[in-house]
Amino acid sequence: MKLDITKALLAGASAIAICASGANAQDNQEQRRGSVQSVISDTITVTATKRPDAEDVQDVAISVSAFNANTLDALNMRDLESLSYSIPNVTLDDIATSRGTANFSIRGLGVNSSIPSIDPTVGVFIDGVYMGYNGGLVFDMFDLDSIEVLRGPQGLLFGRNTTGGAIVINTGSPTDEFTWGARYTFEGPMDDDRGSSAHTLQGYVSGPIVEGVLNGRLSMYRNDDGGYFTNLLDGSDHGANEATIIRGSLEWTPSDDLSILAKLENSSGDGDGPSTQNRGIFERSTFDFSIDERGFYESDAWLGSIRADLNVDFGNGTITNIFGFRDSEGSSYGDIDSTPGFFFHSGSETTQEQISNELRYAGTFGNVDVTTGIYYFDQEIAYTETRDLPTVSAARFFGGGRQDHTVFGLFGQLDWNVTETFIASFGLRYSNEEKDASITYIRPRPECSIVAGTCPFTGTNPFVPGENNGFTDADEWSNVTPKIGFQWFPGENTNIYGNYTRGFRSGGYNFRITAPAPFEAIVASNGGAYAFDEESVDSYEIGLRHETEDGRGQFSLGAFFTDVADMQREVNASDPTAGVVQTILNTADASISGFEFEGRYALTDTFLIMANLGLIDAEYDSVAFNISADPGGLVDGADLALALPRVPETTWGIGFIHDLDLGNSGTVSTRVNLQHRDRIAYTDSNFGWIQEADMLDANLTWYTPVDGLEISLFGRNLLDEVQAGGDTQLPFGGNVAPLFGLPSLNDGVNAPFGAYPAVGTLSPLKPGRTIGIEFTISR
């Protein structure tokens, strides 16, 4: 069903009028606070320091943007990706070729691929559990207590794979008082000729099961999205998605000193494959695309955690143990050539199982706070990829990899209160990682499955004489991560801090080897090493947080310098026989420096302004691989002059919240936010780019006098900005466009941002302008 904007607005206005007509009978009920008061009166706390109690964000010595449930609601943030347009130097993108797969980047450090064997630069932690696989992590912010976005390496307390930063997500926990809530959302494209509508229903119930001893919580989420886009080939809606999340938790407090919190979640989804635009045929300023393969994706995952906290007399401290597990599987298929013809379609299946356990202690000895612990993580992941390239080979391509990944870590941090206003911090972490991998080259071969265990890793490929099937190998990396920092409180409301820290991202293996001969040549030149090497990051930063004495304003600013050695990159290149080749290499050393500002100030009790600014300057110091795709294979000044991928030079945003008191009829809150992000290079060669974006969001929320009832009208991406999840070059596009009566915008030489050696792109589109209405009730 298409979304009729007039009908939607009339429906919302009618609902508001109906509720308002009965509001006069509610004079004795307590009116709900407006959004401004929700933002300025709530103390935002963070758990990222891993102290026994959450700390006020204004008092911590890390670069972090934090949001609690009330703030997320007041800002009308409904999905993790939307945080990209509210935080400086942070990009929380979905790769879009594989729905829900995170390609997060912070301060210019990120990945550009759905290859599951790649360690993320930005770690995601859900209820204290590290997610070892990026799939299924870009989801709606449903029933959350808080989100913390940490910028910069977090290698001490969060493990060595978080060289860019960390996303700390805390889901809703049981309460000791009975509460419940529900929300219904209806939204869709503003243009009736584009796509279909989406419906979301979610709710929770929480409270005591055994008074004072056992509390419980149950929450559910259901989304049914008809698809935002229209496929020009047949006029059908595209981008459909159905998602279900069921989450339950129990909190047992057998004594005043011991509490145990257990959480279990199942999430599942299915829908269309990616809505891919070929920019050798269609203008990148449009949402036009024409594909002959609808594609699909399916996913199912279980996530669980058990957290135990025991208060002990030793150092008046707390012993915390967090056990976690995740079991996920998914499959997908998509139109990679992004044309109306059958040139390159591809699918995948992935299974992942992980367990982890963190045991830590935090206590105080005189003027020294101590945090120390031990960490274990084990992950088994299997990945099969299929490629159909009928103009290249009658046989299908099969391949992929299987990997066992084990991590062991020891960590400790001392915070020495030298004076009442000065704290010195010292930390150290030892980490050891082992990876045992078996890889099958993705080549034409008899049908097989890595997941099912039927693909050969040794021997020769019968479809390609003289070519090896693959290899098995194992490697190990060990490192020590130091951290030195300080905090100075020159005034009651001012916090100045500085840190030096080092982070590592371990080496590993590429599950997606589609060019065996060049890969084996690289192996030979590296002394027979199949694994790429680790990446190291040295980070220096200084920051300031300040809150005005009247509590109306909060400001934070910081500057950072990051030195990256042996940068790991997934180098993309079009290929006439494999479609696309992605080679994972240690390509370069680089320097990244920048500045960040975030602030908000309530000019009155009912008017709040917000702003943020991020500046980054990034450049290569040395290059060890021909990332410019020079036909001669030379490494020269052309490589050094390239822009680093996923690094916007400038991000900035400004917005406001205004509350209008309607007396007995409640409060109407208006929020408007505009966020800008500069264009970014997508590929190392700079042949692929993501254009700049100006994202304008707005919502109008009525906090009705009916206890707990809110009604919102909202709009997202109101300027209808075109954004893509990638811009990978293909050997299909403008050269085949005439076969389907389509114009060719790329003749193989000219392109919007320079010269392409290919004639098309794989550019999965993100939704444009959407509007909707939302009903929320809670007690």
N, C-alpha and C positions, 0 to 999 in steps of 0.2 A: 504494500500500500504506500503510495506516494504521500509525502508530508505536505499538506496544504497550509502554508504559513498563516493565512487569514483565519482558517478554522482553528489552528493551534492557539493563536493569540486570543481568539474569542473564547475558546474553551478555558484558557487560563483566567481571563477576565471574569468569566461567568463563575468559575470556582471561587475566585476571590470575593466576588459580590455575594455569593451564597453564604460563605463563611462570615463575611462582615455583617450580613443581615441578622445573624444570630449572636453577634459578638456582644451586643449591649447587655445580654444576660450574664456576661462573664465579668462584671465589674469587680467582683471580689477576688478574682483569680489574679495571681501574680503575673504581670506582664513579662514576656521574654526580653532578654537583653538584646540590644542591637549588635551588629557585627563589629562596630568600632570598640565597644566595651569588651567584646570577646577577645579582641586582639590585644588591647592595651592593659587589660586587668589580669589576664592569665599569665602566670609565670611559666615560661617554657623551660623544661628541664631536658637534659641529655643523659643518655646511658653510656655514651661512647668512651668515657674515661674509665669505665669498669670499676668504679668505686661502689661500695655497698648500697649507697643511696644515689638516686639520680641528682645531678647538679644543675643549678641555674645556668642557662646557656651564657649569661653575661659573665660568669665567673671562670669559665674554662679557658685553657691555653691552646685551643685548636681552632682552625678555620672551619666553622660548621654553620650550616643553615638548618634550623630545627623548626618543626611544626608539630603541634599537638592536635588532638581531634577537633577541638573547637576552632583552632586557627585554620585547619584544612577546610572545615565547613564554612567559616566566614569568608574564605578566599575562593570558595566553590571549586576546589581542586578535586578532580574525580579520578584521575589516572596518573600513574607514575611519570609518564612521558611529559605531562603538562608542567612538571617542575622544571623542564628545560627552559621554559619561558617565564621564570620567576627568580632564577638564581644566576649570578654572574659566573662566567667561565665553566658552565656545566651544560652538557648535552646528553640527555637521556633518551636516545633514539632507539626505536625498534628497527632491526635490519630490514624488515618488510618482505624480504624473500622467504622468510620463515617466521610466521606470525608469533609474536611474543618473545623472540630471541633478542636479548639485550646487546646493543653495540654502544655501551655507555662510554663517554669521554669526559674527563675532568682535567682542566688546565692543560689541554692539548695532548693528553695521553689516553688513547683508546684503541679499539680494534675495529676492523672493517670487514667482518666476515661472520658467517654462520658455521664455520668449521668447529665442531665441538671439542676438538683436542686442544684448542687454543685457550690458555689461561687468561682470564679477563684482567685488564688493568684496573678496573673499578670493581671492587668486591661488593657483593650483595649479601647481607646478613639478615635473616628473618628469625626473630626471637632468639638471637644469639647464635644461630646456626649459619655457617658459611655455605653459600650455594656454589658448588664446584662446576656447574654447567649453566651456560647462559640462557638455555631454552626455557620458555615459560615464565620469564621474570618481569616482562612488561605487562602489568595487569592493572585493573582498576583498584583504586585505593579504598578497599572495602573493609569496614569494621576495624579500623586501625586506632591504636593509642597514640602513636607518634611516628614520625619519619625524621631521620637525621642524615644530612648530606655532608660528608666530611671531604674537604678538598686537600689534596696533597697526599704523599705516601703515608700509609698507616701501618708500616711494616712491624711495629713493635707489639701493639696490643691486638692487632687484627690479622697477623700473618703476613708473609712476604710477597703475596701475589697482589697486594693492593698498592701498586706504584702510583696510580692516578688518584685514588681516593676510595671512599667506601660509602655505601648506602645502607643505613641501619634502619630496619623496619620492625616495629613492635606492634603485633596484632592485638586486638582487644582481649583483655583478661577478665576473669570472673570478678564480680563485685559482691560486697557483703550486704548490699541492699538490692531489693528487687527492682530491676529496670528492664525496659524493652523499647524497641524502636523499629520503624519500617520506613522504606523510601521507595517511591515509584518514579521513574524517569521516562519521558517520551521525547525523542529528539530525531532529527534528520536533516537532510540538505535543505537549504532555503530555496534552491532552484528546483521546481517540480520536475524538470527534465533530467535531473541528475539523481540516480540512486533511489533508495527507499529509506524507511524509518527504522528506528531502533527502540526497543523497550527493555527497561531494566527494573527488576524487582529485588529488593534486598531487605533483610530484617535480622534482628537478634533478640534474644531474651537472656537475662543474666540475673543471678541472685543466689541466696543461700540455699543449700540442700540440707545440710545439718548445721544449725545456727552456731556460728563461732568456730566451726571445725572444717566444713566442706562447702565450697562455693562452686558453681558451675556456670557455663556460658555456651550457648548454641547459636550459630549464625549461618545464614544461607544467602546465596547470591545467584541470580539468574539473569542473563543477558541474551536477548534475541535481536540480532541486527540483520536487517534485510540487505545491507550492502550500500555503501555510499555512492559508488561509481556506476556509470553506464558504459557497457562495452559496445563500441560503435559497430562492431562486426555484425551483431544481431539485435542490438537495442536492449539487451537484457541487463538487469541489475547485477552488479558484481561487487565482491568484497563481503559477502554474507559471513556471519559469525554467530555461533551459539556457544555460550560459556556457562558453566555451573561450578560453584564453589560451596562446599559444605565444611564448616569448621566447628570443632567442639573443644572445650577446655575444662579442666578441673583444677582447683587449687585446694590443697589439703594442708591444714596447719595443726598438726598433732600437739604442738607445744608453742610457747611464746618464742622459742629460739629456732624452730625448724619450720620451714614451709616448702612444699613441693608443688610445682606448677607443671601440668602436663597438657600439651596441645596436639591435636591431630587434625589434618586438613586433607581433603580430596578435591582436586580441581580437574576439570575436563573441558574440552572444547573441540569443536569441529566447524569447518566452514570452507570457503573458497580459497584457492591459491592466490598468489599476489596479483594485484592490479598493476601490470607492468607497462610502462610507456617506453617506446623506442624513440629516442630523441634524434635519430637520423630521419624520422618520418614526421613526428609531431612537434609542434612548438613547446618548449619547456615552460612556457607561461600559461599553458592550458592543462586541463584534466583529461584531454582526449587520448584514447588508446583503443587499439583494435587487436584482439588476440583470439586464436582459434581453440585454445585450451583453457577451460575454466579453472582446472586445477583443484586441489583440495588440501586441507590439513586436518589432522586429528591428533589429539594429545590427551594424556591422562597421567596424573601425578599424585603421589601420596607424600606428605611432608609431616613429620612429627618431631616433637622435642619434649624432653623432661628436664626441668630445672629444679635443683634443690639448693636452698640457702640455709646455712647453719651458723648461727651466731655463737662465737666462742669468746672465752675470757682472754685468751692470748692476744694481746694488742687490741683488746676490745674490737675484734675483727669479725669478718664473715668469710666462711668457706662456701664457694659456689661451684656447683658442678652442672654443666649443660651437656646433655647427650642429645644428638640429633640424627635423623635419618631422612633420606629422600629416595623415592623409587619412581622414576618417570619413564614414559615411552611416548614416542611421537612419530608421525609419518607425514609426508607432504609431497605434492607434485605441482609443478608450475610451468608456465610458458616463458622460458628464458629468452628466446629470440624476440619476444614482444612484438610479433607481427601477426597478420592474419594467416600466415602459412606455417607449415610444419618444418622448421629448420633445427630447432634446439629446444627440447623439453627435458625437464629433469625432475627426479624425485629423490626422496631420502627416507630412511627409517633410523631411529635412534633409540637406544635404551640406556639408562643410567641408574646406577645404584650407588649411594654413598652413605657412610656412617661417620660420625665425628664425636669427639668428646673433649671438652675443655674443663679442667679442674684448676681453680685459682683461689688465691687467698688475698684479702685486702684488709689491712689493719693499720693502727697508729702506735708508734713508739716514741713518746715524747713529742718532739717537733718534726718527726719524720713519718710520712705516710708511705706505706709499702703496698705494692701490687705485684704479685708473682703468680706463675702458673705453668701448667704443662698442657700441651695440645696434641691431639692425634686426629688424622683425617685419612680415610681410605675411600677411593672411588673406582668403580669399574664402569667403563663406558664403551659402547659398541655402535658403530655407524656404518650404514650401507648407503651408497649413492648410486643412482642409475642415471644414465644420460642417453637420450634418444636423439641421434643426429642422422636422419635417414639419407641426407645428401652426401654424408661422409662415409657411413658404414651401414650395411644391412643388419649387422649384429649390434645389440644394445651394449652400452658401456656399463660395467659393474665394478665396484671396488669400494674401498673405505678402510676402516681400521678398528682395532680393539685395543684398549689400554687400561692397565691397572696403575693407579696413581696413589702413592702413599706419602703422607706428610707427618713429620714429627717435629715438635717445637718446644723450647723452653724459653720463658720470658720473665723479666722483672723490671720494675720501675720504682725509683725512690723520689719522692717529692719532699725536699728539705725546706721547712719553713725557717729560713735564715733569720728573718725578722717578722714582725706582724704584717709587713707590707711587701715582703720579697720572698719568692719561692724559687729554689733551684731544682731542676729535674734531671735525672740521669736514668737511662734505660738501656737494656741490652736484650736481644733475642737471638737464640741459636735455632736454625731451621735446617732440616734435612729432608730432601724430596727424592723419591725414586719413581721412575716411570718405566714400565715394561710394556712395550707396544708390538703389535703385529699389524703390518700394513699391506693391503693389496692395491696395486696400482689401478686407477679407474681407467680401464681400457676396454675395447671390444673383447668379449669373452663369453663362454657359455654362462647361462643364468646362474647366479649364486647370491648368497646373502651373508654378510659379515655377522649380522645379528643372529641368524640361524646357524652359523658356524659351517657354512658350505663353500665359502670362498677360499681358494688356496693362497697361502702366503709364500710358498717356495715353488721351485720348478719353473718351467717356461710356459708362456702363454701360447696355446695352440692357434689362436686367431692372429697373433702377431709373431711370426717366426723369429727366434733368437732373443725375444724380449722376456725378461724375468717377470714372474707373477707379482713378486713383492719381497718383503723381508720381515724378519723379527729382530728386535734389538731391545736393549735396556740401558739406562743411564741414570746418573745420580748427581745431585747438586747439593752442596752444603754452604751455608753462609752465616755470618754474624751481622746483625742489624743493630747499629747504635742509635741512640737519641740523646741529645743534650738540649735543654731548654730552660727558660726562666719566665716568671710572672712578677710584675710589679704593679701594686695598687697605689698610685699616688693620691687617690681620693676614694671616697666610699663608693662612688659609682663609675670609676674608671679602671680598666684592666688593660695593661700593656704586656704583651708576651712576645717571645721569640723562640724559634726551634731550629735545630739542625737534625735531620734524620736521613737514613739511607733505606731504600727499599729494593727488593729484587723480584723479578718475575722469572721463574725457572725456565730452563730450556725445555724442548719437547719435540713432538713429532707431528707431521702434517698428514691428516687423514685424507686429504684431497690432492693426490698426486696424479695429474693427468698428462704430464710430459716426463716419462721415466728417463729418457736419455739425458736431457739436461740435468735432471735431478741427480742421476748417478754420476754425472761429471762433477757436480758440486761436491758429492760425497767423496769422490776420489781426490779432489783438490783439498778436502778437509781431513785427509789422512784416514779415510774410511769411516768417518763419523756420520751416522744417519740423522742424528738429532741436531736441531739448531741450538745455539747457545743461549745462556740466560741474559736478561737485560737488567742493568742496574741503574738506580736513580739516586742522586744526591740532591736533597732539597733544603733550601734555606728560606725562612720566612719570618716576618715580623708583623705584628698586628696590634690593633687597638679596639677595645669595646667600651662604649660609654652609654650610660643611661642618664637622662636628665633628672634633676632632683624631684620634679613633680611627676615623674613616671610617664610623661606624655611621649617622650622620644627615646628611641634606641638607635645607636649607630655602630657600625663596625667597618673597619677598613684594614687592608693589609697589602703587603708587597711580598713577592716571592721570586726566587731564582731556582731553576731546576736544571741539573746537569745530567743528561741521559747518555749512557754508554751502551754500545752494542744494541741499539734499538731494534726490537723485533717488529717486523712488518710483514703483512700479507700482500705481496706485490702482485697486482692484477694486470693481466695482459690478454688481449683477444687472441684467438688461435683458430686457424681455419680447419684444424682436424679435431680439436677438443672443445671448441666454442670459446671457453675461457680457461686460462691457466692461472692458478694462484700458488705462488711460491713463497714459503715462509722463510725469511732470512734475517740475519743480523745485518741490517743495511748501513747503519750510520751512527755517529755520535752527534748529539744536538744540544743546544742550549735554549731554554724556555724561561722567559721572565714575564712578570705581569703585576697588575694592580687590581684590587677588588674593593668595592664599596657596597654596603647595604644599609638602608636606613628607613625609618618610618617615624612620623611625628603627627600627633593629634593636635591640629590647630584649634579645635574646640572639642567638646565632649562628643560631638556627633560628626566630625569631619577629620578623616585621617588620610595623610598622603604617604606614599611609599615610593622608593626609588632604589635602583641598583645599577652598578657600572662594573664592567670587566674589561680589562685591556691585556692583550697578550702579544709579546714579540717573540717569535720562534725562528730559529735558523739552524741549518746544519753546520757543524764544526768540521766534520770530515765524513766522506761517503766511501763505503767499501764495495758498493754494488751499483751496476748501471741502472739506477732507478728512473732515469730519464728516457729509457727505452731507445737509446741511441742505436741505430742499426749497426754501427761498427762495434758496439759493445764497450765503448770507452767510458771511463769514469773521469769526468772533468768538471770544469766550472759550471757547465749546464746543470749538472746534478746538484751542486752546492747552492745554486740559485733557486731551486724549486721550493715551493711552499710546503711545509709539513702538513700532512693530512689531518683533518678534523680539528683545525685550529682557527677559530674565528678571531680576527684581530680585535674586534670590538663587540661586546654585548652590552646592551643597556635597556633599562625598563623604567617606566613611571606609571603610577596608578593612584587611585583614591577610593576610599569607602566613605559613603555618606549615609547617615541614619536620619530618617524623618519620623518624628513622634506623631502618631495619629490619635493620641489620647486613648480613649476606651477601645479604639479599633486596632491597637497594636503599634508596630513599628515597621516602616519600609526601609530596607537597606539597599543602597545602590553601589555596586562595585564596577569599576572600569580599570583595565590594565592593558598597557601597550608595551610589548617587549620586542626589541630589535636584535637580530643576530646577523653579522656580516657573512658574506659567502665564504665557503670553505672548500678547499681541495678535498676530493674524495679519494682519489688514487694517488699513489706515490709519484707517478709520472706526471701528474697534474692534467692528464687528458680528461679526467672526470671531475666535475664540480657540482656542489650543491649551492643553489643561488641564495642570496640573502633573503631574510624573512622579517616581516613586521607583523607580529601576531597581536591582534586586538581581541580581547575577551571582555565580556560584560555580563552582569547578572543583576536582576531585581528580585529581592527576597522580601516577602511579607511575613514577619513574625507575628502571627495572628494572636488575638487574645484568647483563642481556644488553647488550653494548656498543651504545650508541646507541638503544636501544628505550625509548619512553615510551608509556604508555597513560593516557588521560584520560577521566573522566566529567565532564560540564559541564552547567550550566543557565544560560540567559539570560532576563532579564526574569522572574525567578521569582515576582514578585508579580503577574504577568499584567496589567501596566499598559496601558491603552489609549492609544495615541498616533496622531496623524494627521499626514500630510505637509502638510496645509493645511486651511483652513476658509473656503472661498469661498462667498458667498451666491448663491443661485439663485432664479429665479421658479418653481421646481418643487419639490414636497415635500409638506408637510402638506395642501395644497389638492388634491392628486391622490391621496393615500394611500387615501381611501375607495374609489376606483375598483378597488383591488386587495385590499380587505378588510384594510388595514393601519391601525394607529392613527396619528393625527396628533399629534405632540408640540409642534408649533409652529403657532399659530393666526394667525401674522403679527404678533403683538404680543409675546407672552411667549416668552422664551428663557432658557437657563441663565445667561447673562451680561448680559442686558439686552434691549433692543428691537431686533428685526430688521425692516428694511423689506421683507425677502424671506421666503419661507416654506420654504426648504430650503437645504441646503448641499452642496457638493462637498468631501468629507473623505476623501481616500485613506488607508486604514488601514495601519499598520505592524504586523508580527507581535507577538504576545504571548508567553506562556511557551513556551520550547522547551528540550528537553534532548537530550543526545547523547553519543556516545562517539567517541574519536579515537585512532588509532594512528599513531605517528611513529617513524621509524627514520632515523638518519643516521650516516655514517662519515666 
